[in-house]
Structures are given as C-alpha cells and as structure tokens.
Amino acid sequence: MADTVAEPAKAPAAVRHAEEVMGTVFSFNVRGGEPRAVRAALAEAVAALHEADAVFSTYREDSEIARLARGELTVDRCAPEMAEVLDLAAEAERVSEGWFSSRYRGPLDPTGIVKGWAAERAARLLAGVAGVRGVSVNGGGDVQLLGTAEPQRPWRVGVSDPLRPGGLAAVISTAGAAELSVATSGTAERGAHIVDPRTGKPAVTDLVAVTVVGPRLTWVDCWATAAFAMGSRAGLAWLESLPDVEGLLITAGDEVRCTGGLAARLG
C-alpha cells in the first residue's frame, strides 16, 4: 500500500479527483495544464476505467472476460483492450517464469494485471494534455507517477509499514525520473489473498509485503505479486535480475531486504 506524501500547503492548486471503480478507489492528482482541458481528459480517463471494469470484472456475469471464460466469446469479438491485456499477461507470465499467471485458479482471470494497466493508461492520457507537468494516479495504493509535482520538486510516495499500522517503511522519490511507479503486494490489508500459481492456493512464504518500484505500473504490479509468491530469497534475487526495477521486501520476522539500487530511489 502506498500513498502520495502530503506536500506543503503553499503548493499551487491542482486538479484532483477520486473515483470508486474496480472495487477500489482511484485518486487523481494533475499538475499544470488548462483546468477545463484537464477536467475533460479526466472525465475520459474515468470513463475508460469504468469501461475496463465492464470488460474485465470477474464479478459480473455479463463482462467480456466472464463470457470469454465460458466460451461465449472469442478474443477477436471482444473489445480491443482484451487482446492487449491478455498479451501483457502472457508476457508477465513468461518473465516471471509462471509466478504471475492469469490462470492461477484454472479459469482465465487477468485481473492481476488489469488495475495497474488501467491506472498507467489513465495517467498517460492525462499527461498528454498540453501544459500538464505532472500526474499521479493512485489505484488502491499502487501509484503511477509522471513528470514532477512542482518545478524542481519530485513526487514522493510513502510505503506503508505492514507491521506498524500508520507508520512508513520507506518514502520513494521520483527525483531524476520522468516516470516512476510503486506497487505493493502483501497480507496486511487483505489477508492471504495472493495465490501460488503452482498450487492454486494462498502462497505460503516468509513475507508480509513486497514493494516494487519501476517505470511502468503495468509491470511493477505484476512483479510485486510474483515476488511475494516466490518468498524473500528467490523474490529478491529475481527482482535484482530485472532491468530498471527495485524492490523492498519485508518478512514476518521484521527483516527488511532491498535490491541494490533501491537506496537511490529513497527520499
């Protein structure tokens, strides 16, 4: 779980919005740009989130993913986003050697990648508005950041400490990065919900949380899930092998393990 760290009260006004969708809350913070143009783009981004929910929700019997799983549709008869997301999920499964899977319980279910993908897509849409200098989209605690919060002031994201409610395990800074994302998987808020794809049962590891930092939320959301399922030793080694990716792993014994380059992202 991550939250954009509060900024000084003197910071200029920003366009902010919170939207309940996909079973969580998406929070938007857009800096710069003409307000009417930003709000128009924001409305488009919000509509796209609801459309994605209608396509990919496994809780709706009429969603395209549910109909696809039942054999009532083929991929080429679904919305174009279906093929895109399934291709991304297949790539995530390949890179993680099966520790991330869209069939972890048998039926097709790519929801593990959808939220990160949707939040990143929304952020990039907003960043394309003329004059926008910075965008933060927080989808249920996983954050895509583009640009800067203010001139010479990077975005900063607090990572919740899973063993100390209300505390922070780290603060991630976007200093020197045009785009950065932060995603956390763990048991602190939702219990043992992460599945071991090999067994189809909740993953049994020594970890309570894994936070992954990298340019694209689509991927770091997947990598956090996969690394958690692997456990601290294998998960840390695998994250170290990925380019432009850093990780923070916290065990149930309150041991903190970090990839070698994470220190450069703290601040």
N, C-alpha and C positions, 0 to 999 in steps of 0.2 A: 504494500500500500504506500502511495506517495502523494504528497501534496505540494503545490507550489508555495514556496515560503513567502510569508507576508512581506510587503515592501513598505518603505517609508510613506507616511501619509501625504507627503508633498508630491508624490508621483502624479503625473498628468492623468486625466480621466482616460479610461479605456472602455471599449465595448465588451461587456460581459454578459454571459447568458448561461443558464443551467437547464438541461433538458432530461427528463426521465424517459429512457428508452433502453431496449435490450436488457431489461431487468436491473438497470443501474442508473446512475446519473452521469451525464456528460457535461463538464464545465468548460466554457469557452472564455478566453481572455485574449482580446485582439488589440494590439497597439499600433496606432497610426492609421492612415487612410481616411478618406472622407466618410463620416459616420453613416450616411444613407447607403453608400455603396457597400460598406462593411456589413450593415444590417441586412441588405439584400442577399449578400453572399452567405451570411449566417443562416438566413431562412432556407437557402438552398442546401447548405450543409446539414441542417437539422432534418430537412425533408429526406435527404439521402440516407441518414441514419435510420429513419423510420422505414424507408423502403428496404434497406438491408435487413432490418429486423423481420419484415414481412417475407423476405426471400429465405432467410437462413434460420429463423427461430424453430427449434426442435420442440417447442411447447405449443405450437399452432399446427393443427392438423391440415390446414389449408396452405401452409407455407410451401414454397417450391422445394426446399430441402426435404421436407417430410414426404411430399409427393414423389420426389426423385427416389428416396429410400424405399418407398412402396412399389416402385416400378411403374408409376402412373405417368411419369415424365422422363424424357431423355435430356441430357445436358444441353443439347443444341436447341431444345424447345424452352429452356429456362432463360431468365434474364442474363445478359452478357456477363454480369458480375459472378455468376455461378462458375463458369469455366475459369475465370481469373482466380477466384478464391481456391478452387479445387487444385489448380496448378500450383499455387503458392503453398497449399497444404502438402502436396506431394513433394515439393522441394524441401520444405521443413522436415518432413519425414526422412528424406534422403540425407540431409545434412546432419540430422540428429541420430542417424542410424536406427531409426524406429522408436526412439524415446519420445518423440512427439508423433502422434498419429491421429488421423481423422476417422479411424475405425477402432478406437481403443476399447469399445464395448461391443464391437461387431457391426452394427448398422452405421452407415455413413453419417458422420457428425463433425463438420469442420468448425464448430463454434469456438474451438480453442484458438483459432486464428482470426475469426471474424471481427471481434471487438477491436483488437489492435489495428487491423487493416482498415476498419471503418473510421477509427479516430485519426489515423495518419492521413487518410484520404480527405477527411474534413479539414484537417489542419492545412494541407497543401492547397485546397480550394481557397481558403481564406487568405493564405499567404500570397495568392495570385492577384489580390485586389491592389490596384495602384496605390502607392503610398504606405501600404502596411509594412511595418518594420519588424514586427514580432507577433507570434501566435503561440498560445498554449492551449492544447486540448487535452483535458483530463477525463479519461473514460474509466470511471470506477476505480481510480487510484493509479492507473497506468497512463503515462503522460507523453505526448509528442510535443516537442518544442522546436520552433523555427525562428530564426533571427534573434533579436535581443529584446529584453523587456523595456529598456530605455537606452539611449546612446551611451556607450561605454559601461553599460550595466547589464550583465548577463542574466538569464533566467536562473533561478536557484530552486531546487526541488528537495524537500525533506523526505527522507525514507523512514517510515515508522519502525520503531524498535518492537519486534514481536513479543519480547519477553518483559517489556516495561511499558505498559499502556500509557499513552500520552507522551512518551519520550521518542527521541530520534536516534536511529542507528547511524545515520550519515546525512550530509547535505551535499547534493550533486550540483555542480555548476556547469553551465554551457560555455564558459569563457573559452574563446578561441574556436568554437564550433558553430557553424551556420545552422546545423540541425542536430538534435540530440533527443533521445527518448529514454524513458525509465519505466521498467515494468517489474513487478514483484509477484512471485507465487509463493504461497505458504499456507499454513494451517491456522494462523492466529485468528482470522476473522470468519472463515467459512468451514473450519474443521478439516477433516481428512477427505477433501474433495478431489485431489489430484490423483489420477489413475495411472497405475503401472500398465503400459500397453501390452506387456508380455502376459499378464495375468487377468486383466480386466477388473482388478480390484484396487482399492486405495493403495497408493505407493507407501511402502514401509521403509523409511530412511531415517538417518540421524539428523535431518534438517527440520527447522521450523520456518525458514524463509530463504528465498533466493531473490536477489535484486539484480537485474541485468541492465546495463547501460550501453547504448549504441545509437547509430544514426536513425534507424527506422523502427518504429513501434511494431509494425507488422512482424518483424523478425524477433526483436528482443522479448516480446510477449511469449512467443513460442519457445525461445531459448530458456527463459526462466522456468517454464513448465517442465521442459525436458531435463534441465539440470537438477531440478528438485527431485524428479523421479529417479535420477541416477544416484543420488546421495552425494555427500560433500566431497569425497575424494575424487570419484570419477567425474562428478559435475564440474569441479574446479579445473581439473585437467582438460576437460573438453572445452570449457569456456576459454581457457588460455589459448586453445588452438584456433579459435575463430578470429578472423581479422576485424579490427575496429570495434571489438566487444570487450567490455569489462564486467566483472561480477563481484557481488558481495554475498557471501553465504554465511548464515547463522545457524548453528546447531542447537539442539535441545539442551546441550550442556553449556550453552552460552559461549561457545567458541566462535570467533569471527574469522573467516577465511576470505581472502581477497585475491583477485588476479593482480598481476604485477603492475599493470598500468592504471589501476583504479585511483591511486593517490593523485594523479594528475587531474582527475575529474572532481575531487573533493573541494568544497569551498562554500 
